[in-house]
Amino acid sequence: MEAIRVGYAFCGSFCTYDRAMAALEQVRARFEDVVPIVSETSAATDTRFGNAHDFLREMERICGRRVVDTIAKAEPIGPQGLLDVLVICPCTGNTLAKLACGITDTAVTMAAKAHLRNGRPLVIAVSTNDALAGSAKNIGALLDKKNVYFVPFRQDDPVRKPTSVVADFGQVTQTIEAALAGKQLQPLLLGPAG
Ligand SMILES: Cc1cc2nc3c(=O)[nH]c(=O)nc-3n(C[C@H](O)[C@H](O)[C@H](O)COP(=O)(O)O)c2cc1C
């Protein structure tokens, strides 16, 4: 395994947690040092998709370390250069908007700000129902931002959710590897799921 330090941040797209957790397992199998990070919403919200406490314990089990769940715990990522790459998977429309506008009021946006100041890659796995509506301008702004890469994504249900887009969680590890080499994994825009 490579001695690359990976941050893996969950935001509150709860319906994708099973896929994001499977992707975390794959990332952990590839990279020895993986730091779990959660937004405050992720840490505090129980939903029909599961209990927040159980999700946090599962992340800690996979990574073998405690979650970073506050701005104060995320802040040293910058000055101490703690990560080589940071992944936000899943990334909500809310966090996309904050990243695009420079708002830093969660553990995840603090981790991203701290990490980007070091000129290192940030990988985003988007999951939001308004990706082709309200969030489109934020995705566009981030696509154009230095050191920001996207996990390839597709419309997940064009008929019933015409503005919804979800990353292909099976490509998270490959996107990290490409980002570490300064490249965007292609194709970025995927067709309908087979
Ligand atoms: C059950 C449930 C599912 C949600 N799924 C999504 C989602 O897939 N994508 C999204 O952008 N927001 C989703 N949200 C809304 C976010 O959790 C909400 O915008 C929150 O403020 C996100 O905070 P964060 O980005 O700091 O994690 C969902 C909320 C709930 C309660």
The ligand as a Tripos MOL2 file, in Angstrom:
@<TRIPOS>MOLECULE
LIG
   31    33     1     0     0
SMALL
NO_CHARGES

@<TRIPOS>ATOM
      1 C1        -32.7750   11.8870    4.1210 C.3       1 LIG1
      2 C2        -32.0240   13.0310    3.5290 C.ar      1 LIG1
      3 C3        -31.3570   12.8470    2.3280 C.ar      1 LIG1
      4 C4        -30.6440   13.9020    1.7440 C.ar      1 LIG1
      5 N1        -29.9970   13.6850    0.5670 N.ar      1 LIG1
      6 C5        -29.3070   14.6910   -0.0050 C.ar      1 LIG1
      7 C6        -28.6010   14.4810   -1.2140 C.ar      1 LIG1
      8 O1        -28.5400   13.3600   -1.7680 O.2       1 LIG1
      9 N2        -27.9350   15.5180   -1.7610 N.ar      1 LIG1
     10 C7        -27.9310   16.7810   -1.1850 C.ar      1 LIG1
     11 O2        -27.3160   17.6890   -1.7510 O.2       1 LIG1
     12 N3        -28.5770   17.0000   -0.0050 N.ar      1 LIG1
     13 C8        -29.2620   15.9980    0.5910 C.ar      1 LIG1
     14 N4        -29.9160   16.2140    1.7790 N.ar      1 LIG1
     15 C9        -29.8750   17.5580    2.3760 C.3       1 LIG1
     16 C10       -28.5710   17.8120    3.1350 C.3       1 LIG1
     17 O3        -28.3930   16.8440    4.1720 O.3       1 LIG1
     18 C11       -28.5940   19.2420    3.7090 C.3       1 LIG1
     19 O4        -28.5170   20.1850    2.6300 O.3       1 LIG1
     20 C12       -27.4850   19.5220    4.6820 C.3       1 LIG1
     21 O5        -27.5310   20.9050    5.0780 O.3       1 LIG1
     22 C13       -26.1300   19.1960    4.1080 C.3       1 LIG1
     23 O6        -25.1000   19.5960    4.9970 O.3       1 LIG1
     24 P1        -23.5880   19.2320    4.6480 P.3       1 LIG1
     25 O7        -23.3560   19.5930    3.2160 O.co2     1 LIG1
     26 O8        -22.7930   20.0910    5.5890 O.co2     1 LIG1
     27 O9        -23.4220   17.7870    4.9510 O.co2     1 LIG1
     28 C14       -30.6150   15.1650    2.3860 C.ar      1 LIG1
     29 C15       -31.2690   15.3270    3.6080 C.ar      1 LIG1
     30 C16       -31.9580   14.2870    4.1710 C.ar      1 LIG1
     31 C17       -32.6290   14.4900    5.5070 C.3       1 LIG1
@<TRIPOS>BOND
     1     1     2 1
     2     2     3 ar
     3     2    30 ar
     4     3     4 ar
     5     4     5 ar
     6     4    28 ar
     7     5     6 ar
     8     6     7 ar
     9     6    13 1
    10     7     8 2
    11     7     9 ar
    12     9    10 ar
    13    10    11 2
    14    10    12 ar
    15    12    13 ar
    16    13    14 ar
    17    14    15 1
    18    14    28 ar
    19    15    16 1
    20    16    17 1
    21    16    18 1
    22    18    19 1
    23    18    20 1
    24    20    21 1
    25    20    22 1
    26    22    23 1
    27    23    24 1
    28    24    25 2
    29    24    26 1
    30    24    27 1
    31    28    29 ar
    32    29    30 ar
    33    30    31 1
@<TRIPOS>SUBSTRUCTURE
     1 LIG1         1 GROUP 0 **** ****
